[in-house]
Amino acid sequence: MGNAQSLLDLAANRWPILLTALVACFVAAVAPRIGNVLRLWSIPTVGEELGNTEKRRQAYLGGARKLYSAGYQKFKDGVFLITTSRTSPTIVISPDFLPELKKLPDATLSMEAAVDESMETKYTKIETSVPIIPHTIKGELTPSLSRLSLTIASEVREALGLAMPSCDDWTEVDIHHSLLRIIGMVSGRMFIGPELCRSEQYLDAAINYTMEVMGAQRAVQNMRPWLRPFRAQSLPEVKRLYQRIAEAEAFLEPVVKGRIDAMNEPSYEKPDDLLQWLIDGKDKFPDKNSQNLAKVQLGLTFAAVHTTTLTATNAFYDLAALPDLQTELRDEIREALSQSGGYFTSNALQSMKKMDSFLKETLRVHPATMASFQRKVLKPFTLSNGQVIPAGVTIEIPAVAVSSDSNLFPHADKFDPLRFYRLRTEAKEGGSVDKGANNQFVSVNQSSLTFGYGRHACPGRFFAANEIKMILAHALLQYDVKLAGSATERYPNMEFAHMSIPDPSKKLLFRSLEL
């Protein structure tokens, strides 16, 4: 009895200490979150007039363009909160802060974590952290573009012949579907070699994997965030994606393994393609066996086929609505080829400045995404204006609002295909090299954000630019193109959340040129 009483006395004496310790632990755990909430409360929210969080999220899913534009107009020089489909709060930051943001390390601002959340990788199981991809694109593909220009041009010519119907008279063409196949073949030629890039099995894997990824992502984002952990993986779209991944890997893994095995043969000659460069570089990334390299090929396919097809389709829709521009671009293409012996060399492509301007204007008016420079904040930091950005949020730049700013682009609501051609010409005449460079299709700067900004800007944009230019040039040298049916104006894009895509159901009319 005495021992029991002693224990009770000891507990009574120590209870204040235990209580203090528990309170201290609670405060230590909760205080940072409370601090983050208080910091977020100090930031204005765009769309508050729409109602509660769910109503703002639904407005975002229905098309975020108006929200980004409204926030940019009200808080152009600062920051604002926008309710998105993400689980984390999203802070939109003025592009004025980009020079200081790009200096922050990945340990503070993580593109990888932001992409994971945006692509819903927790449920879609897409691999986004694949360092070997940007390493190989920057180190091998981009420096090889000049050497491989004729190879790419040859594949473009072959792919157009296979994907386009006979067009002796005006013929209706599902251009989005045709471009998926053309770009699948051309990209595949560089990614996996000539033996497989035109095979139906490869094209099926490349094209349909891309479509299933987008379908699964959209289905998950349509769900309320709190429901996703319980139901996302049972969605039909997500299940189809899992099946597509398994089928694509089953096809690609033997291809990769066969290439690796063939390297042991004395007579083996290394192909000049990205698969070979990946294999050669896998020692720097030791986890990259044949199975993992097959997954890398899938990642490359999604990045190349999806985004390039969207841009090319947008360009064809713009061209179809501008018959006079077709003639002007066709003349420029012929002039460039006359200076290169009829070959699509790098110099020939670089001399097509009107084509380059047209494509950049297409990106400006029809950006694939409303926001750019998306980063997850892993460590809090302070902007130069004193605004504290807490950990756990996602930041982004309102790219669509920037590209529509009339202070940056006079008459921004007008599609002006030669806008950037004139700017480059003026820069050259004025001796401004930097201004000329900033107005190229592949340029990234504070007003051209489609390809990102800073050290993580899209590394494949140089290949994509050459690919799209060659496809457009070959098509313009072979066909006239116009809108189908009674359409007199360019087809409007479809918008979902932060994405803007050309309507894939629309058709164009093509007719072979009289030579």
C-alpha positions in Angstrom: 0.0 0.0 0.0 2.9 2.3 0.9 4.5 1.7 -2.5 1.3 2.5 -4.3 0.9 5.7 -2.4 4.5 6.6 -3.2 3.9 6.1 -6.9 0.8 8.3 -6.7 2.7 11.0 -4.9 5.4 10.8 -7.6 2.9 11.1 -10.4 1.2 14.0 -8.7 4.5 15.8 -8.3 5.6 15.2 -11.9 2.3 15.9 -13.5 2.9 19.6 -14.0 6.2 18.8 -15.6 4.6 16.3 -18.0 1.8 18.8 -18.8 4.3 21.5 -19.5 6.3 19.1 -21.8 3.1 18.1 -23.6 2.1 21.7 -24.1 5.6 22.6 -25.4 5.5 19.7 -27.9 2.0 20.8 -29.1 3.1 24.4 -29.5 6.3 23.3 -31.3 4.2 21.2 -33.7 1.3 23.6 -34.3 2.9 27.0 -34.0 4.6 26.9 -37.5 1.3 25.9 -39.1 -0.5 28.7 -37.3 2.2 31.1 -38.4 1.7 29.8 -42.0 -2.0 30.3 -41.8 -1.6 33.8 -40.5 0.8 34.6 -43.3 -1.6 33.3 -45.9 -4.4 35.4 -44.3 -2.4 38.5 -45.1 -2.4 37.6 -48.8 -5.4 38.7 -50.9 -7.4 35.9 -52.6 -8.7 36.3 -56.1 -12.3 35.2 -56.7 -13.5 35.7 -53.1 -16.8 37.0 -54.5 -17.5 33.6 -55.9 -18.1 32.1 -52.5 -16.4 29.4 -50.4 -13.3 27.3 -51.3 -15.2 24.6 -53.2 -17.0 27.2 -55.4 -13.7 28.9 -56.2 -12.2 25.5 -57.0 -15.0 24.7 -59.4 -14.6 28.1 -61.0 -10.9 27.3 -61.5 -11.6 23.9 -63.0 -14.1 25.5 -65.4 -11.3 27.7 -66.8 -8.8 29.6 -64.8 -8.0 32.3 -67.3 -10.4 34.9 -65.9 -9.1 34.3 -62.3 -5.4 34.7 -63.3 -6.2 37.8 -65.3 -8.3 39.4 -62.5 -5.6 38.7 -60.0 -2.9 40.0 -62.2 -4.8 43.3 -62.9 -5.5 43.8 -59.1 -2.1 42.7 -57.7 0.2 43.1 -60.7 3.3 44.1 -58.6 2.7 41.7 -55.7 1.2 38.3 -54.8 -2.3 36.8 -54.5 -3.8 33.5 -53.6 -5.7 31.4 -56.1 -7.9 28.3 -55.3 -6.7 25.5 -57.6 -7.2 21.7 -57.8 -4.1 21.2 -55.7 -4.2 20.1 -52.1 -1.7 22.8 -51.1 -2.4 26.6 -51.2 -1.2 28.3 -54.3 0.4 31.8 -54.3 0.6 33.6 -57.6 3.7 35.9 -57.8 4.4 38.8 -60.1 7.0 38.1 -62.8 8.9 41.1 -61.4 10.3 38.7 -58.8 11.6 36.0 -61.2 15.2 37.2 -61.2 15.3 36.6 -57.4 13.2 33.5 -57.4 15.5 31.7 -59.9 18.4 32.2 -57.6 16.8 30.1 -54.8 18.1 26.5 -54.5 16.0 23.4 -55.2 16.0 22.8 -51.5 13.9 25.9 -51.1 11.8 25.8 -54.3 11.2 22.3 -55.8 9.9 22.0 -59.4 9.8 18.2 -58.9 7.4 18.4 -56.0 5.2 20.9 -57.8 5.0 18.7 -60.9 4.2 15.6 -58.7 1.3 17.4 -57.2 0.1 18.9 -60.5 0.3 15.5 -62.3 -1.3 13.8 -59.3 1.6 11.3 -59.3 0.5 9.9 -55.9 -2.4 8.3 -57.8 -1.4 8.2 -61.4 2.0 6.6 -60.6 3.8 8.7 -63.3 7.5 9.1 -62.7 8.5 12.7 -62.9 11.9 12.6 -61.1 14.1 11.3 -63.9 17.4 13.3 -63.9 18.8 11.3 -66.8 16.3 12.9 -69.1 17.3 16.6 -68.9 20.9 15.5 -68.5 20.8 13.6 -71.8 18.7 16.2 -73.7 21.0 19.0 -72.7 24.2 17.1 -73.1 23.4 15.0 -76.3 20.2 15.9 -78.1 20.4 19.7 -78.3 24.1 19.8 -79.3 23.3 17.2 -82.0 20.4 19.0 -83.7 22.6 20.7 -86.3 24.1 17.3 -87.2 20.8 15.6 -87.3 18.7 18.2 -89.1 18.6 16.2 -92.4 17.6 13.0 -90.5 14.7 14.8 -88.8 13.6 16.4 -92.1 13.7 13.0 -93.8 11.5 11.5 -91.1 9.1 14.5 -91.2 8.7 14.0 -95.0 8.1 10.2 -94.5 5.7 10.7 -91.6 3.6 13.3 -93.5 3.3 10.9 -96.4 2.1 8.2 -94.1 -0.3 10.2 -91.9 -1.9 12.6 -94.5 -4.5 11.4 -97.0 -4.4 12.1 -100.7 -5.6 15.7 -101.1 -6.0 16.3 -104.9 -9.1 18.4 -104.0 -10.2 19.9 -100.7 -10.1 17.0 -98.3 -11.2 17.0 -94.7 -8.3 16.0 -92.3 -8.4 15.3 -88.6 -5.2 17.3 -88.2 -4.9 16.7 -84.4 -4.9 12.9 -84.9 -2.6 13.2 -87.9 -0.1 15.3 -85.9 -0.1 12.9 -83.1 1.1 10.2 -85.5 3.5 12.5 -87.3 5.1 13.8 -84.1 5.1 10.3 -82.6 7.1 9.0 -85.6 9.5 12.0 -85.8 10.1 12.0 -82.1 10.4 8.2 -82.1 13.0 8.4 -84.8 15.2 10.4 -82.4 14.2 8.5 -79.3 14.2 4.9 -80.3 15.5 4.6 -83.9 14.2 4.1 -87.4 13.3 0.4 -87.0 10.5 1.0 -84.5 9.4 4.7 -84.8 6.8 3.9 -87.5 5.6 0.6 -86.1 1.9 0.6 -85.0 2.9 -1.0 -81.7 5.3 1.9 -80.8 2.8 4.6 -82.0 0.0 3.0 -80.0 2.2 3.0 -76.9 3.4 6.5 -77.5 0.1 8.2 -78.4 -2.3 6.3 -76.2 -0.1 6.5 -73.1 -0.1 10.3 -73.6 -3.9 10.4 -73.9 -4.4 8.2 -70.8 -2.1 10.3 -68.7 -4.1 13.4 -69.4 -7.4 11.6 -68.9 -6.3 10.3 -65.5 -4.9 13.6 -64.4 -8.1 15.4 -65.2 -10.3 12.8 -63.5 -8.4 13.0 -60.3 -8.4 16.8 -60.3 -12.2 16.8 -60.7 -12.5 15.0 -57.3 -12.6 17.0 -54.1 -9.1 16.8 -52.6 -10.2 15.0 -49.4 -11.7 12.2 -51.4 -8.7 11.4 -53.5 -6.8 9.2 -51.1 -9.9 7.0 -50.8 -11.2 6.8 -54.4 -8.7 8.2 -56.9 -7.0 4.9 -57.7 -10.4 3.2 -58.4 -11.3 5.7 -61.0 -11.8 4.1 -64.5 -9.4 6.6 -66.1 -6.7 5.8 -63.5 -7.2 2.1 -64.0 -6.9 2.5 -67.8 -3.6 4.4 -67.3 -2.2 1.6 -65.1 -3.1 -0.9 -67.8 -1.5 1.4 -70.5 1.7 1.7 -68.5 2.0 -2.0 -68.1 1.4 -2.6 -71.9 3.8 0.1 -72.9 6.6 -1.2 -70.6 6.0 -4.7 -71.8 6.7 -3.5 -75.3 9.6 -1.2 -74.5 11.6 -3.2 -72.0 12.6 -6.0 -74.5 13.5 -3.2 -77.0 15.9 -1.6 -74.5 17.3 -5.0 -73.4 17.8 -6.0 -77.0 19.8 -2.9 -77.6 22.0 -3.4 -74.5 22.6 -7.1 -75.5 23.5 -6.1 -79.0 26.2 -3.9 -77.7 28.2 -7.0 -76.8 28.5 -8.0 -80.4 31.8 -7.1 -82.1 30.0 -5.8 -85.2 27.7 -3.5 -83.2 27.4 0.1 -84.6 26.0 2.6 -82.2 22.8 4.2 -83.4 22.7 8.0 -83.2 19.5 8.3 -81.1 18.5 9.1 -77.6 18.0 5.5 -76.5 21.7 4.9 -77.2 22.7 8.1 -75.4 20.7 7.0 -72.4 22.3 3.6 -72.4 25.8 5.2 -72.7 25.0 7.5 -69.8 23.4 5.1 -67.5 26.6 4.5 -65.6 26.1 8.0 -64.2 22.7 6.9 -63.1 23.3 3.4 -61.8 19.6 2.6 -61.1 18.8 2.8 -64.8 18.5 -0.9 -65.9 16.4 -2.0 -68.9 13.2 -1.8 -67.0 13.9 1.7 -65.8 15.1 2.9 -69.2 11.8 1.7 -70.6 10.0 3.9 -68.2 12.3 6.8 -69.2 11.2 6.3 -72.8 7.6 6.6 -71.7 8.4 9.9 -69.9 10.1 11.2 -73.0 7.2 10.2 -75.2 4.7 12.0 -73.0 6.8 15.2 -72.8 7.5 15.2 -76.6 4.2 14.0 -78.1 1.8 15.8 -75.9 3.1 19.3 -75.8 4.5 19.4 -79.3 1.2 18.1 -80.8 -0.7 20.8 -78.9 1.5 23.6 -80.2 1.5 22.2 -83.8 -2.3 21.8 -83.8 -2.7 25.4 -82.5 -0.4 26.6 -85.3 -2.3 24.8 -88.0 -5.6 26.2 -86.7 -4.1 29.7 -86.8 -2.7 29.1 -90.3 -6.0 27.9 -91.6 -7.6 31.2 -90.6 -4.9 33.2 -92.3 -4.6 32.3 -96.0 -2.5 35.4 -96.8 0.1 34.3 -94.2 0.4 30.9 -95.8 1.7 32.5 -99.0 4.1 34.8 -97.1 5.5 31.9 -95.1 5.7 29.7 -98.1 7.8 32.3 -99.9 10.1 32.6 -96.9 10.6 28.8 -96.8 11.4 28.6 -100.5 13.9 31.4 -100.1 15.6 29.7 -97.1 15.9 26.4 -98.9 17.3 28.1 -102.0 20.2 29.3 -99.9 20.8 25.8 -98.4 20.8 23.7 -101.6 17.2 22.6 -100.9 18.0 21.0 -97.5 16.5 21.7 -94.1 19.7 22.6 -92.4 19.9 24.4 -89.1 20.9 27.6 -90.9 17.8 27.3 -93.2 15.6 26.9 -90.1 17.2 29.9 -88.4 16.6 32.1 -91.4 12.8 31.4 -91.3 12.3 34.4 -89.0 8.6 35.0 -90.0 7.9 31.3 -89.3 9.6 31.7 -85.9 7.5 34.9 -85.2 4.3 33.2 -86.1 5.0 30.2 -83.8 5.9 32.5 -80.9 2.7 34.5 -81.4 0.8 31.2 -81.4 2.4 30.4 -78.0 1.6 33.9 -76.7 -2.1 33.8 -77.7 -2.7 30.0 -77.1 -0.4 29.0 -74.2 -0.7 25.3 -73.2 -0.9 26.3 -69.5 -2.1 29.4 -67.8 0.7 29.5 -65.2 4.4 28.9 -65.3 7.4 28.5 -63.0 5.4 26.3 -60.6 7.4 25.4 -57.5 6.6 23.8 -54.2 8.0 25.8 -51.3 10.1 23.5 -49.1 11.6 26.2 -46.9 10.1 29.7 -46.2 11.7 32.7 -47.8 11.1 36.4 -48.1 10.6 38.4 -51.3 12.4 41.7 -51.8 9.2 43.6 -51.0 9.1 42.0 -47.5 6.4 39.4 -48.3 7.1 36.1 -46.5 6.3 33.0 -48.5 5.7 30.1 -46.1 6.7 26.5 -46.6 4.1 24.0 -47.9 2.6 26.3 -50.5 3.0 26.2 -54.3 4.0 29.3 -56.1 3.5 30.1 -59.8 3.7 33.0 -62.3 0.4 34.0 -64.1 1.8 33.4 -67.6 -1.5 33.8 -69.5 -2.0 37.2 -67.9 1.5 38.3 -68.7 1.1 37.3 -72.3 -2.1 39.3 -72.5 -0.6 42.5 -71.0 -1.0 45.3 -73.5 1.9 47.2 -71.7 4.2 44.4 -72.8 2.5 43.5 -76.1 0.6 46.4 -77.8 -2.8 45.3 -79.0 -2.4 42.1 -77.1 -5.9 41.0 -77.9 -5.0 40.8 -81.6 -3.2 37.8 -83.2 -0.3 39.4 -85.0 1.8 36.7 -86.7 4.7 39.0 -87.5 4.8 40.8 -84.1 8.1 39.2 -83.1 9.6 39.4 -86.6 9.3 43.2 -86.5 10.8 43.3 -83.0 13.7 41.2 -84.1 14.2 43.4 -87.2 14.1 46.6 -85.2 16.5 45.1 -82.7 19.0 44.1 -85.4 18.7 47.6 -87.0 19.3 49.2 -83.6 22.2 46.9 -82.7 20.4 45.3 -79.8 21.5 41.6 -79.7 19.7 40.8 -76.5 16.4 42.2 -77.6 16.5 40.2 -80.8 17.4 37.0 -78.9 14.5 37.6 -76.4 12.0 37.5 -79.2 12.7 34.1 -80.6 10.3 31.2 -80.4 12.6 29.3 -77.9 13.4 32.4 -75.8 12.6 32.3 -72.1 12.3 35.6 -70.2 10.0 37.5 -67.8 7.4 38.0 -70.6 7.9 34.7 -72.4 7.1 32.0 -69.9 5.6 29.1 -71.9 8.8 27.1 -71.7 9.4 28.0 -68.1 12.2 30.2 -66.7 15.6 29.7 -65.1 17.7 26.6 -64.9 14.7 24.3 -65.2 13.3 25.8 -68.4 12.2 23.1 -70.8 15.4 21.5 -72.2 13.6 19.9 -75.1 12.3 23.2 -76.6 15.1 23.4 -79.2 14.2 20.0 -80.6 10.5 20.7 -80.5 11.0 24.0 -82.3 12.9 22.4 -85.2 10.4 19.6 -85.4 7.4 21.9 -85.6 9.0 24.2 -88.1 9.9 21.3 -90.4 6.4 19.9 -90.1 4.8 23.3 -91.0 7.3 24.0 -93.7 6.8 20.6 -95.4 3.0 21.0 -95.2 3.0 24.5 -96.6 5.2 23.4 -99.5 2.6 20.7 -100.3 -0.8 22.0 -99.3 -3.2 24.9 -99.0 -5.2 24.7 -95.8 -8.4 26.3 -94.7 -11.1 26.0 -92.0 -13.8 23.4 -92.6 -17.5 23.9 -93.1 -18.9 27.4 -92.5 -16.2 28.4 -90.0 -14.8 31.9 -90.7 -12.8 32.4 -87.6 -10.1 30.4 -85.8 -11.5 27.6 -83.7 -11.6 28.5 -80.0 -9.5 26.4 -77.6 -10.9 24.2 -74.9 -9.9 25.2 -71.3 -9.9 23.1 -68.2 -8.3 24.4 -65.0 -4.9 25.9 -66.0 -4.8 24.0 -69.3 -5.7 25.3 -72.8 -5.9 22.9 -75.6 -6.9 23.1 -79.3 -10.3 21.3 -79.8 -9.2 17.9 -81.1 -12.6 17.3 -82.7 -12.2 20.1 -85.3 -11.2 19.3 -88.8 -9.3 21.3 -91.5 -9.4 21.2 -95.3 -6.2 20.4 -97.2 -5.6 20.6 -100.9 -2.4 19.7 -102.7 -0.6 22.7 -104.4 -0.4 22.8 -108.1 3.3 22.4 -108.9 
